[in-house]
Amino acid sequence: MSTYLVAIVIGHFDYIQGITPDGIQVRVYTQVGKTDQGRFALDVALKSLNLYKDYFAVPYPLPKLDMVAIPDFASGAMENYGLVTYRETALLYDEKLSSASNKQNRKI
């Protein structure tokens, strides 16, 4: 692994988590009080890891995948080794306030 791919995130976050059928732990970290907006991202990530494994015949190589929603993050997202940081608006989805097109544009 290149040192360019190392990332550490420090802050006050809540998280929700799930586990794929292969035992990979997937977490979505959000600002405190916004975990409900991360449920769609978690659901898609869990399904996607399994789909990609079957489609490409290559298993995900890590024991975990963390996705972190960061307010005012400069870019849309940054892929690191086992940790993907996102602009909050690129990852979170509010069932009550977001449009259907907003849901389609989640960048997981």
C-alpha positions in Angstrom: 0.0 0.0 0.0 1.3 3.4 -0.9 1.6 6.0 1.9 -0.5 8.3 -0.3 -3.5 6.1 0.5 -3.2 6.4 4.3 -5.9 8.5 5.9 -6.9 9.3 9.5 -10.1 11.2 10.4 -10.5 12.7 13.8 -13.7 14.4 15.0 -17.1 13.9 16.7 -18.9 11.4 14.6 -21.6 8.8 15.0 -21.7 5.8 12.8 -24.0 3.0 11.6 -22.6 -0.3 10.5 -23.4 -3.5 8.7 -21.6 -6.7 7.7 -21.5 -8.3 4.2 -22.2 -12.0 3.8 -18.4 -12.4 3.6 -17.9 -10.7 7.0 -16.6 -7.3 5.8 -17.5 -4.6 8.3 -18.9 -1.5 6.6 -19.5 1.7 8.5 -20.9 5.1 7.5 -19.7 7.9 9.8 -21.7 11.1 10.0 -21.9 14.2 12.1 -23.7 13.5 15.4 -27.4 13.2 14.9 -27.2 12.5 11.1 -26.8 8.7 11.1 -30.3 8.2 9.7 -29.2 10.1 6.5 -26.4 7.5 6.1 -28.7 4.4 5.9 -29.1 4.6 2.1 -25.3 4.8 1.6 -24.8 1.8 4.0 -27.4 -0.3 2.2 -25.9 0.4 -1.2 -22.3 -0.2 0.0 -23.2 -3.6 1.5 -25.0 -4.7 -1.7 -22.3 -3.3 -4.0 -19.4 -5.1 -2.3 -21.2 -8.4 -2.8 -22.2 -7.6 -6.4 -18.7 -6.5 -7.4 -17.2 -9.7 -5.9 -19.6 -11.8 -7.9 -19.4 -9.8 -11.1 -15.6 -9.4 -11.3 -14.7 -12.6 -9.4 -12.4 -10.6 -7.2 -13.2 -10.3 -3.4 -12.8 -7.1 -1.6 -9.3 -7.4 0.0 -9.8 -5.6 3.3 -11.7 -6.6 6.5 -13.5 -3.3 6.6 -14.7 -0.3 4.6 -15.4 3.1 6.3 -17.2 5.9 4.6 -17.0 9.3 6.3 -19.3 12.3 5.5 -17.4 15.5 6.0 -19.1 18.9 5.9 -17.3 21.4 3.6 -15.0 18.7 2.2 -13.1 20.3 -0.7 -13.6 17.5 -3.3 -16.5 15.2 -3.9 -14.7 12.2 -2.4 -11.3 10.8 -1.8 -10.6 7.1 -1.9 -8.1 5.8 0.7 -7.2 2.3 1.8 -10.3 1.1 3.6 -11.6 4.6 4.2 -13.4 6.8 1.7 -14.0 10.5 2.7 -17.0 12.3 1.1 -18.4 15.7 0.9 -21.5 15.4 3.1 -23.8 16.2 0.3 -22.3 13.5 -1.9 -22.9 10.7 0.6 -25.9 11.5 2.8 -29.6 11.3 1.8 -32.5 12.7 3.8 -35.6 10.7 3.1 -37.8 13.7 4.1 -36.0 16.5 2.3 -34.0 15.1 -0.6 -35.4 14.6 -4.2 -35.4 11.3 -6.1 -32.7 12.7 -8.4 -30.6 13.5 -5.3 -30.9 9.8 -4.3 -29.7 8.7 -7.7 -26.7 10.9 -7.5 -25.2 9.4 -4.3 -21.6 8.6 -5.0 -21.0 5.3 -3.4 
